[in-house]
Amino acid sequence: MKIRYLYVGALMLALLIYAVWPQPAEEAEATIGESAPRIELTSLDGLTYALRPSSDDKLLVVNFWATWCEPCKKEARELQAFYEKHRDKVELVAVNLTSKDKEADVRTFATKYDLRLPVLLDEKSKAADAYHIAGLPTTYWIDSSGIVAGRKVGPVDRLFLEGLLPEE
């Protein structure tokens, strides 16, 4: 009988500890029409970038890619050309899925394709998970107020990206 009370007491204590123990916060997720998750990643040049617009008047384009992704190779120059032409109107970052890639390969890729836009490293899949990345490349765009405005799975080109720019 005493053993039964001990088991019940231990179970109640365990439940009490579980109930009051701080639970990890759920990761924010990217949902079209809602605020973009607050995620920060480090770039190849060691700077920290937030995956949210840093300016009240600029759109943010977030492109997820990997070095082994063939369509990503084809769109790399398109992304760079768009960035060079429209950097005064839009922010563009290329998020490498570094958890499935090697940083040395990312650096080689960035050099080969002459990427001067910010290349961010998602080493722990924090951004990839929050943005539900299942196929590559995947591009999201976030409006100047920080709302996820859209997503495209598959390669993008300059014409598509220019269609995202606000009317002047």
C-alpha positions as CSV (number, residue, x, y, z in Angstrom):
1,M,0.0,0.0,0.0
2,K,2.8,2.4,0.9
3,I,4.5,1.7,-2.5
4,R,1.3,2.6,-4.3
5,Y,1.2,6.0,-2.5
6,L,4.9,6.5,-3.4
7,Y,4.1,5.9,-7.1
8,V,1.1,8.2,-7.0
9,G,3.2,10.9,-5.2
10,A,6.0,10.6,-7.6
11,L,3.6,10.8,-10.6
12,M,2.0,13.9,-9.2
13,L,5.4,15.5,-8.5
14,A,6.5,14.8,-12.1
15,L,3.3,16.3,-13.5
16,L,3.7,19.4,-11.3
17,I,7.3,19.8,-12.4
18,Y,6.3,19.5,-16.0
19,A,3.4,22.0,-15.6
20,V,5.6,24.7,-14.1
21,W,8.9,24.0,-16.0
22,P,9.4,26.6,-18.7
23,Q,8.6,25.1,-22.1
24,P,10.7,26.2,-25.2
25,A,8.9,28.8,-27.3
26,E,7.5,27.5,-30.5
27,E,9.4,28.7,-33.5
28,A,7.6,31.3,-35.6
29,E,6.5,30.2,-39.0
30,A,6.2,32.1,-42.2
31,T,2.6,32.4,-43.3
32,I,1.4,34.5,-46.2
33,G,-0.5,37.5,-44.9
34,E,1.2,37.4,-41.5
35,S,4.3,38.9,-40.0
36,A,7.6,37.4,-41.1
37,P,9.3,35.3,-38.4
38,R,12.1,37.2,-36.5
39,I,15.1,35.2,-37.7
40,E,18.7,36.4,-37.9
41,L,21.4,34.8,-39.9
42,T,25.1,35.5,-40.5
43,S,26.4,36.2,-44.0
44,L,29.5,34.9,-45.7
45,D,31.2,38.2,-44.8
46,G,30.3,37.8,-41.1
47,L,27.5,40.4,-40.9
48,T,24.2,39.6,-39.2
49,Y,21.0,40.1,-41.2
50,A,17.4,39.9,-40.1
51,L,14.9,38.2,-42.5
52,R,12.7,41.3,-42.2
53,P,12.9,44.5,-44.2
54,S,15.3,47.0,-42.7
55,S,13.7,50.0,-44.4
56,D,10.1,51.2,-44.3
57,D,10.0,51.6,-48.0
58,K,11.7,48.5,-49.4
59,L,10.5,45.0,-50.3
60,L,12.6,42.1,-49.0
61,V,13.1,39.1,-51.3
62,V,14.5,36.0,-49.6
63,N,15.8,33.3,-51.9
64,F,16.5,29.8,-50.4
65,W,19.1,27.7,-52.3
66,A,21.9,25.2,-52.2
67,T,25.1,24.7,-54.1
68,W,24.1,21.3,-55.4
69,C,20.7,22.6,-56.7
70,E,20.8,22.8,-60.6
71,P,18.0,25.3,-60.9
72,C,19.7,27.4,-58.2
73,K,22.8,27.6,-60.4
74,K,20.7,28.9,-63.3
75,E,19.0,31.6,-61.3
76,A,22.1,32.8,-59.5
77,R,23.1,35.3,-62.2
78,E,19.5,36.5,-62.6
79,L,19.3,37.2,-58.8
80,Q,22.6,39.2,-59.0
81,A,21.5,41.2,-62.0
82,F,18.2,42.1,-60.4
83,Y,20.0,43.1,-57.2
84,E,22.4,45.3,-59.0
85,K,19.7,47.0,-61.0
86,H,17.1,47.5,-58.2
87,R,19.1,47.6,-54.9
88,D,17.7,51.1,-54.2
89,K,14.1,49.7,-54.3
90,V,14.5,46.2,-52.9
91,E,16.5,44.2,-50.4
92,L,17.5,40.8,-51.6
93,V,19.2,38.0,-49.6
94,A,20.2,34.5,-50.7
95,V,19.8,32.0,-47.9
96,N,22.0,28.9,-48.3
97,L,20.8,25.8,-46.6
98,T,24.2,25.3,-45.0
99,S,22.9,22.5,-42.8
100,K,22.8,20.5,-46.1
101,D,25.8,22.1,-47.7
102,K,29.4,23.0,-46.8
103,E,30.4,26.6,-46.2
104,A,33.5,26.2,-48.4
105,D,31.2,25.1,-51.3
106,V,29.0,28.1,-50.6
107,R,32.0,30.4,-50.9
108,T,33.2,28.7,-54.1
109,F,29.6,29.0,-55.6
110,A,29.4,32.7,-54.6
111,T,32.7,33.4,-56.3
112,K,31.9,31.3,-59.4
113,Y,28.6,33.1,-59.9
114,D,30.0,36.5,-58.9
115,L,27.4,37.0,-56.1
116,R,27.7,40.3,-54.4
117,L,24.3,40.3,-52.9
118,P,24.2,39.2,-49.2
119,V,24.6,35.4,-49.0
120,L,23.3,34.1,-45.6
121,L,24.2,30.8,-43.9
122,D,21.3,28.8,-42.4
123,E,23.5,26.4,-40.6
124,K,20.8,25.0,-38.2
125,S,17.9,25.1,-40.7
126,K,16.2,27.7,-38.5
127,A,15.0,29.8,-41.5
128,A,14.4,26.7,-43.7
129,D,12.1,25.2,-41.1
130,A,10.3,28.5,-40.4
131,Y,9.7,29.1,-44.1
132,H,8.7,25.4,-44.8
133,I,11.4,24.9,-47.4
134,A,10.7,21.6,-49.2
135,G,12.0,22.3,-52.7
136,L,14.8,24.4,-54.0
137,P,15.0,27.1,-55.0
138,T,12.2,28.8,-53.1
139,T,11.7,32.6,-53.0
140,Y,9.6,34.6,-50.5
141,W,8.9,38.3,-50.6
142,I,8.1,40.3,-47.6
143,D,6.5,43.8,-47.8
144,S,8.0,46.9,-46.2
145,S,5.7,46.4,-43.1
146,G,7.2,43.0,-42.5
147,I,4.2,40.9,-43.8
148,V,4.9,37.8,-45.9
149,A,3.4,38.8,-49.2
150,G,4.1,35.7,-51.3
151,R,6.1,32.6,-52.2
152,K,7.3,30.9,-55.3
153,V,8.8,27.4,-55.4
154,G,11.1,27.0,-58.4
155,P,13.6,29.3,-60.1
156,V,12.8,33.0,-60.6
157,D,14.2,35.4,-63.2
158,R,14.5,39.2,-63.5
159,L,11.2,39.6,-65.1
160,F,9.4,37.7,-62.3
161,L,11.3,39.7,-59.6
162,E,10.6,43.0,-61.4
163,G,6.9,42.2,-61.2
164,L,7.2,42.2,-57.4
165,L,8.4,45.8,-57.3
166,P,5.8,48.4,-56.2
167,E,4.4,50.6,-58.9
168,E,6.0,54.0,-59.2
